Amino acid sequence: MPRRRRCRAAEAVLAVLLLASATACGSRLPESDFEHRERTAPAEDRGPIRVGIVTSATSPVGGSAFTGPRDGAKAYFERLNARGGVDGRRVEVRECDDGGSGVGNNTCVHRLIDEDKVVALVATTALDYAGASRVSHARVPDIGGQPIGAAYDTWPHLYGIYGSLAPRDGTTGWDGKQYGGTEVYRYFKREHGARTAAVVSYNQAASAAYARLVEQGLKAEGYKVVTEQVDFALPNFRAVAADLKEQGADLVFDAVDSHGNAQLCEAMDKAGVKLTAKVTNVQNWTSTVRDDYKDAPRCRNALWATGSSRNYEDTGNAAVREFRDATNDLRTHSQWQLEGWAAATWFTDAAKSCAPQGVTRACVDAFMNRSQDYTAHGLLVPVRFERLADPPKSRRACLSVARWQDDRGWVSQGDMNHTCFDVPQLPYRQ
């Protein structure tokens, strides 16, 4: 089975605007990490199993930017409880909105771990995961979180949704560097013959840094790269669109926010830019595309999304169909919701493995620590956790790809478990 690829360059949320991805890797911890296990009473003598969900539901990025994983996880637990829970015990969800700040995040971590005594955190989606070290030192498993920052490649007991190969000993990645693959760029080159790619960013530190990472990966795959930077306060996307048309770009990648993307697409439509693909990431893989890009029909129908989870529109798949059936009441759907559902699935599988002797933090953590090629019943590209002393020079990386079509929504392009490439792993710093 192909090994899971690092959370890739094209899937990351930058501090003020987007995402800054991490490497999909993982960790096998020493036996000493499992000392002092809790002693528990028989399952029938205990109440609900309590889990925590930390979300930057209100943040500088926007009110709904980070709520998808939370909503997906809650939907899963509601259905699980309707079916009897875990060994007859309900899963009780305790939520905390950290407001997108480090102070708020530490407050949430303290409340959930020390006051609410949660067994685990699930589907964490935090703009500033300042409390990560506290979670790790408390040995509370954090399951299926979104790697917006570097925490999931830094601390033990934290298990990001895309896995990790890093030592996770308190130092980020390997000597402060994380590693990402070039599979996204390889895909468009091999499958669609793309040769010229543009990278659009703001003149803002986080945006520019992410753009450099994308540019590095594109050049490693032999692309001619066109770089475009606009002013953060007064972006001139019309000038960018005109240059993209003149340069004959096949692909456009970006390091700008959703609003900027919509403006860029509108400018490209007006300039008559024709692309093989306008490539976006998993955060923007949503059902709101038609509204978000309402003034850019040509660009809208050139949108492609890449990720590491099965397309939420693939209702022919039983696991996706169950997710969709359970989330019918949600106003919109998104890939992050599906990944939150997958995170809750992961916790539940861990809890079920513990149920006979008692669901404890240590038991759940032990299950997570030995997880290899976990797929959340087919929803994820196989995820693993290892502790490699040295960073991998290359990996076999698999990719989930979908294309937006107005009459069909997001349409999968091949099967994610077979769209795989042997690609180099390139270093970067967040």
C-alpha positions as CSV (number, residue, x, y, z in Angstrom):
1,M,0.0,0.0,0.0
2,P,1.5,3.4,-0.9
3,R,2.8,5.5,1.9
4,R,0.9,8.6,2.7
5,R,2.3,11.8,1.5
6,R,3.1,14.9,3.4
7,C,0.4,17.4,3.8
8,R,1.7,19.0,0.6
9,A,2.6,22.4,-0.6
10,A,-0.8,23.0,-2.0
11,E,-2.7,22.4,1.2
12,A,-1.9,24.9,3.9
13,V,-3.4,27.8,5.8
14,L,-1.1,30.8,6.2
15,A,-1.3,32.8,9.4
16,V,-3.4,35.8,8.2
17,L,-4.6,34.5,4.9
18,L,-3.9,30.9,4.0
19,L,-2.3,27.8,5.0
20,A,1.3,26.8,5.7
21,S,1.5,23.1,5.2
22,A,3.5,20.5,7.1
23,T,5.0,17.1,6.1
24,A,2.8,14.0,6.4
25,C,4.8,12.0,8.6
26,G,4.6,10.5,12.1
27,S,6.0,9.0,15.2
28,R,6.5,5.8,17.1
29,L,7.2,6.7,20.8
30,P,9.2,4.9,23.4
31,E,7.5,2.7,25.9
32,S,8.3,5.3,28.6
33,D,5.6,7.5,27.0
34,F,3.0,5.1,28.2
35,E,3.9,4.9,31.9
36,H,1.5,5.9,34.6
37,R,-1.6,4.6,32.7
38,E,-4.9,5.5,34.3
39,R,-6.8,2.8,36.2
40,T,-10.4,2.7,35.2
41,A,-13.6,1.2,36.5
42,P,-15.6,-1.3,34.3
43,A,-17.3,0.4,31.4
44,E,-20.8,-0.1,32.7
45,D,-19.9,1.9,35.9
46,R,-18.8,5.0,34.0
47,G,-20.5,7.9,32.3
48,P,-20.0,9.3,28.8
49,I,-16.7,9.4,27.1
50,R,-15.7,13.1,26.9
51,V,-13.7,14.5,24.0
52,G,-12.7,18.1,23.2
53,I,-12.8,20.1,20.0
54,V,-10.8,23.3,19.7
55,T,-11.7,25.5,16.8
56,S,-10.8,29.0,15.8
57,A,-14.4,29.6,15.1
58,T,-14.0,33.3,15.5
59,S,-10.6,34.6,14.2
60,P,-9.0,37.3,12.1
61,V,-9.3,35.0,9.0
62,G,-13.2,35.0,9.1
63,G,-16.0,33.4,11.0
64,S,-16.4,30.2,9.1
65,A,-12.9,29.6,7.9
66,F,-12.0,26.9,10.4
67,T,-15.3,25.4,11.4
68,G,-15.5,22.6,8.8
69,P,-13.6,19.9,10.8
70,R,-15.6,20.7,13.9
71,D,-18.9,20.3,12.1
72,G,-17.8,17.1,10.5
73,A,-16.6,15.6,13.8
74,K,-19.8,16.6,15.6
75,A,-22.0,15.1,12.9
76,Y,-20.1,11.8,13.3
77,F,-20.5,11.7,17.1
78,E,-24.2,12.5,16.9
79,R,-24.7,9.5,14.6
80,L,-22.5,7.3,16.7
81,N,-24.5,8.2,19.8
82,A,-27.7,7.5,18.0
83,R,-26.4,4.0,17.4
84,G,-25.4,3.3,21.0
85,G,-22.0,5.1,21.3
86,V,-18.9,3.1,22.2
87,D,-19.6,0.0,24.1
88,G,-22.9,1.5,25.3
89,R,-21.3,4.8,26.3
90,R,-22.1,8.1,24.7
91,V,-19.4,10.4,23.4
92,E,-19.8,13.8,24.9
93,V,-18.3,16.7,22.9
94,R,-16.9,19.7,24.7
95,E,-16.2,22.6,22.3
96,C,-14.0,25.6,22.7
97,D,-13.5,28.6,20.4
98,D,-10.0,30.0,20.9
99,G,-10.7,33.1,18.9
100,G,-7.7,32.5,16.7
101,S,-5.3,33.7,19.3
102,G,-2.5,32.0,21.3
103,V,-3.9,33.2,24.6
104,G,-7.4,31.9,23.7
105,N,-5.9,28.6,22.6
106,N,-4.1,28.1,25.9
107,T,-7.3,28.9,27.7
108,C,-9.2,26.3,25.7
109,V,-6.5,23.7,26.3
110,H,-6.5,24.3,30.0
111,R,-10.3,24.1,30.3
112,L,-10.7,21.0,28.2
113,I,-7.8,19.0,29.7
114,D,-7.6,20.2,33.3
115,E,-11.2,21.1,34.0
116,D,-13.3,19.0,31.6
117,K,-10.9,16.0,31.8
118,V,-11.4,15.0,28.2
119,V,-9.9,11.7,27.1
120,A,-8.7,13.2,23.8
121,L,-8.9,16.2,21.5
122,V,-10.4,15.6,18.1
123,A,-10.3,17.6,14.8
124,T,-8.4,20.5,16.3
125,T,-8.3,23.4,13.8
126,A,-6.5,26.3,15.4
127,L,-4.9,29.3,13.8
128,D,-2.4,29.6,16.6
129,Y,-1.9,26.3,18.4
130,A,0.0,27.8,21.3
131,G,-1.3,25.2,23.7
132,A,0.2,22.3,21.8
133,S,3.1,21.7,24.2
134,R,0.7,21.6,27.1
135,V,-1.4,19.0,25.3
136,S,1.7,16.9,24.7
137,H,3.0,17.2,28.3
138,A,-0.4,16.1,29.6
139,R,-0.2,13.1,27.3
140,V,-3.6,13.8,25.8
141,P,-3.9,12.4,22.3
142,D,-4.9,15.0,19.8
143,I,-6.4,13.1,16.9
144,G,-6.9,14.2,13.3
145,G,-6.0,17.9,13.7
146,Q,-5.4,20.2,10.8
147,P,-1.7,21.0,10.5
148,I,-2.1,24.8,10.0
149,G,1.1,25.3,11.9
150,A,4.1,23.1,12.8
151,A,2.7,21.5,16.0
152,Y,1.9,18.1,14.5
153,D,5.5,17.8,13.3
154,T,6.9,18.9,16.6
155,W,5.2,17.3,19.6
156,P,4.5,13.7,20.7
157,H,0.9,12.7,21.4
158,L,-0.3,15.0,18.6
159,Y,-1.6,13.0,15.5
160,G,-2.4,15.2,12.5
161,I,-4.9,14.1,9.9
162,Y,-2.1,13.6,7.4
163,G,0.3,11.7,9.6
164,S,4.0,12.5,10.3
165,L,7.4,10.9,9.9
166,A,9.2,13.5,12.0
167,P,10.8,12.6,15.3
168,R,8.3,14.9,17.1
169,D,10.6,15.3,20.1
170,G,9.8,18.9,20.8
171,T,11.8,20.2,17.8
172,T,10.0,20.9,14.6
173,G,10.6,18.4,11.9
174,W,14.3,17.7,11.5
175,D,16.4,20.5,13.0
176,G,13.6,22.9,12.5
177,K,12.9,22.0,8.9
178,Q,9.8,20.2,7.5
179,Y,9.6,18.4,4.2
180,G,7.0,18.4,1.5
181,G,6.6,16.5,-1.8
182,T,6.1,17.6,-5.3
183,E,3.2,15.3,-6.2
184,V,0.8,18.0,-7.1
185,Y,3.1,19.5,-9.7
186,R,4.1,16.1,-11.0
187,Y,0.4,15.3,-11.5
188,F,-0.4,18.3,-13.7
189,K,2.8,17.8,-15.7
190,R,2.3,14.1,-16.4
191,E,-1.4,13.9,-16.6
192,H,-2.1,17.3,-18.4
193,G,1.1,18.3,-20.0
194,A,1.5,21.5,-18.1
195,R,4.8,23.3,-18.5
196,T,4.4,26.9,-17.4
197,A,3.0,27.7,-13.9
198,A,2.3,31.0,-12.2
199,V,2.4,31.6,-8.5
200,V,0.5,34.7,-7.2
201,S,1.1,36.1,-3.7
202,Y,0.8,39.2,-1.6
203,N,3.7,41.4,-0.5
204,Q,3.1,40.0,3.0
205,A,5.6,37.7,4.8
206,A,3.5,34.6,5.2
207,S,2.0,34.8,1.7
208,A,5.5,35.4,0.2
209,A,7.0,32.5,2.1
210,Y,4.3,30.0,1.0
211,A,4.7,31.3,-2.6
212,R,8.5,30.5,-2.4
213,L,7.7,27.0,-1.3
214,V,5.4,26.4,-4.3
215,E,7.9,27.9,-6.6
216,Q,10.6,25.6,-5.2
217,G,8.5,22.6,-5.9
218,L,7.5,23.6,-9.4
219,K,11.1,24.2,-10.4
220,A,12.1,20.8,-9.0
221,E,9.5,19.4,-11.4
222,G,11.0,21.3,-14.4
223,Y,8.3,24.0,-14.8
224,K,8.9,27.4,-16.2
225,V,7.7,29.5,-13.2
226,V,6.1,33.0,-13.4
227,T,6.0,34.8,-10.1
228,E,3.4,37.5,-9.5
229,Q,3.2,39.6,-6.3
230,V,0.4,42.2,-5.5
231,D,0.0,44.7,-2.8
232,F,-1.8,43.3,0.2
233,A,-3.8,46.5,0.8
234,L,-4.5,47.4,-2.9
235,P,-3.9,44.4,-5.1
236,N,-3.9,45.0,-8.8
237,F,-5.1,41.7,-10.1
238,R,-5.8,43.1,-13.6
239,A,-2.1,43.6,-14.1
240,V,-1.4,40.1,-13.0
241,A,-4.1,38.7,-15.3
242,A,-2.7,40.6,-18.3
243,D,0.8,39.2,-17.6
244,L,-0.4,35.7,-17.1
245,K,-2.1,35.8,-20.5
246,E,1.1,37.1,-22.1
247,Q,3.3,34.5,-20.4
248,G,0.9,31.7,-21.5
249,A,0.6,30.1,-18.1
250,D,-0.9,26.6,-18.0
251,L,-1.4,26.5,-14.2
252,V,-2.0,29.1,-11.6
253,F,-1.2,28.5,-7.9
254,D,-1.8,31.2,-5.3
255,A,-0.9,32.3,-1.8
256,V,-3.8,34.6,-1.3
257,D,-7.0,34.5,0.6
258,S,-10.5,33.4,-0.7
259,H,-11.5,37.0,-1.5
260,G,-8.3,37.6,-3.3
261,N,-8.8,34.3,-5.3
262,A,-12.2,35.5,-6.4
263,Q,-10.8,38.8,-7.5
264,L,-8.0,37.1,-9.4
265,C,-10.4,34.8,-11.2
266,E,-12.6,37.6,-12.2
267,A,-9.6,39.5,-13.5
268,M,-8.4,36.5,-15.5
269,D,-11.9,36.0,-17.0
270,K,-12.0,39.6,-18.1
271,A,-8.5,39.4,-19.6
272,G,-9.4,36.2,-21.5
273,V,-6.8,34.0,-19.7
274,K,-7.3,30.3,-20.6
275,L,-5.8,27.8,-18.2
276,T,-5.4,24.1,-17.8
277,A,-6.1,24.6,-14.1
278,K,-6.4,27.1,-11.4
279,V,-5.2,25.0,-8.5
280,T,-6.6,25.4,-5.0
281,N,-6.2,23.5,-1.8
282,V,-8.3,21.4,0.5
283,Q,-9.6,24.4,2.6
284,N,-11.3,25.8,-0.5
285,W,-12.7,22.4,-1.6
286,T,-16.3,23.4,-0.8
287,S,-19.8,23.5,-2.2
288,T,-19.8,27.4,-2.2
289,V,-17.7,27.7,-5.3
290,R,-20.5,28.8,-7.5
291,D,-21.2,31.7,-5.2
292,D,-17.6,32.5,-4.3
293,Y,-16.7,32.8,-8.0
294,K,-20.0,34.0,-9.3
295,D,-18.4,36.7,-11.5
296,A,-15.8,34.4,-13.1
297,P,-17.5,31.4,-14.8
298,R,-14.5,30.5,-17.0
299,C,-12.0,30.5,-14.1
300,R,-14.6,28.8,-11.9
301,N,-14.8,25.9,-14.3
302,A,-11.0,25.6,-14.4
303,L,-10.7,25.2,-10.6
304,W,-9.0,22.0,-9.4
305,A,-8.5,20.9,-5.8
306,T,-5.9,18.5,-4.5
307,G,-5.7,16.8,-1.2
308,S,-5.3,13.6,0.8
309,S,-8.9,12.6,1.4
310,R,-11.7,11.2,-0.7
311,N,-13.9,13.7,-2.5
312,Y,-16.9,14.5,-0.4
313,E,-19.0,14.3,-3.6
314,D,-18.1,10.7,-4.2
315,T,-21.4,9.3,-2.9
316,G,-20.8,6.0,-4.7
317,N,-18.3,5.3,-1.9
318,A,-20.1,3.8,1.2
319,A,-18.1,5.9,3.7
320,V,-18.7,9.1,1.8
321,R,-22.3,8.3,1.5
322,E,-22.7,7.8,5.2
323,F,-21.0,11.2,5.8
324,R,-23.3,12.9,3.4
325,D,-26.4,11.2,4.8
326,A,-25.5,12.4,8.3
327,T,-24.7,16.0,7.2
328,N,-27.8,16.7,5.1
329,D,-28.9,19.4,7.5
330,L,-25.7,21.4,7.0
331,R,-26.1,24.4,4.7
332,T,-22.9,23.7,2.8
333,H,-20.5,20.8,2.4
334,S,-16.7,20.8,2.4
335,Q,-13.7,18.6,2.3
336,W,-12.7,19.9,5.8
337,Q,-16.0,18.6,7.1
338,L,-15.2,15.2,5.7
339,E,-11.8,15.3,7.3
340,G,-13.4,16.2,10.6
341,W,-15.6,13.2,10.2
342,A,-12.6,11.1,9.5
343,A,-10.9,12.4,12.7
344,A,-13.9,11.4,14.7
345,T,-13.9,8.0,13.1
346,W,-10.2,7.6,14.1
347,F,-10.9,8.4,17.7
348,T,-13.9,6.0,17.8
349,D,-11.8,3.1,16.4
350,A,-9.2,3.9,19.1
351,A,-11.9,4.0,21.8
352,K,-13.5,0.8,20.7
353,S,-10.1,-1.0,20.9
354,C,-9.9,0.2,24.6
355,A,-13.5,-0.4,25.5
356,P,-13.1,-3.8,27.2
357,Q,-10.6,-2.5,29.7
358,G,-11.7,1.2,29.8
359,V,-11.3,4.1,27.5
360,T,-8.3,6.1,28.9
361,R,-5.9,8.7,27.5
362,A,-3.1,6.2,27.6
363,C,-5.0,3.5,25.8
364,V,-6.2,5.8,23.1
365,D,-2.7,7.2,22.6
366,A,-1.2,3.7,22.3
367,F,-3.7,2.9,19.5
368,M,-2.8,6.1,17.7
369,N,0.9,5.6,18.2
370,R,0.8,2.2,16.5
371,S,-1.6,3.3,13.7
372,Q,-0.1,2.4,10.3
373,D,-1.7,3.1,7.0
374,Y,-4.9,4.2,8.6
375,T,-7.6,5.2,6.1
376,A,-10.7,6.0,8.2
377,H,-12.6,3.3,6.4
378,G,-11.4,4.5,3.0
379,L,-11.8,8.3,3.5
380,L,-8.1,9.1,3.8
381,V,-5.0,8.3,1.7
382,P,-3.2,5.8,4.0
383,V,-1.8,7.7,7.0
384,R,1.1,6.6,9.1
385,F,3.2,7.8,12.0
386,E,6.9,6.9,12.3
387,R,9.9,8.5,13.9
388,L,12.6,8.7,11.3
389,A,16.0,9.9,12.5
390,D,16.7,11.5,9.1
391,P,14.3,13.2,6.7
392,P,13.2,11.2,3.7
393,K,14.8,12.1,0.4
394,S,11.8,10.8,-1.5
395,R,8.4,9.2,-1.0
396,R,5.7,7.5,-2.8
397,A,2.9,10.0,-2.5
398,C,-0.8,9.5,-3.5
399,L,-3.1,12.3,-4.4
400,S,-6.8,13.0,-4.3
401,V,-7.8,15.3,-7.2
402,A,-11.1,16.9,-8.1
403,R,-12.3,19.4,-10.7
404,W,-15.2,21.8,-10.4
405,Q,-17.9,21.6,-13.1
406,D,-21.0,23.8,-12.8
407,D,-23.4,21.1,-13.8
408,R,-21.8,18.4,-11.6
409,G,-19.9,20.1,-8.7
410,W,-16.6,18.6,-7.7
411,V,-15.8,15.7,-10.0
412,S,-13.0,13.2,-8.9
413,Q,-10.2,12.7,-11.3
414,G,-9.1,9.1,-10.9
415,D,-8.9,7.1,-7.6
416,M,-6.7,8.7,-4.9
417,N,-5.1,5.3,-4.0
418,H,-3.8,4.9,-7.5
419,T,-2.9,8.5,-8.4
420,C,0.6,8.1,-6.9
421,F,4.1,9.3,-7.7
422,D,7.6,8.8,-6.4
423,V,8.6,12.4,-5.7
424,P,11.5,14.2,-3.9
425,Q,10.9,15.7,-0.4
426,L,12.0,19.3,-0.2
427,P,12.8,21.2,3.0
428,Y,11.0,24.3,4.2
429,R,10.5,26.3,7.3
430,Q,7.2,27.8,8.5
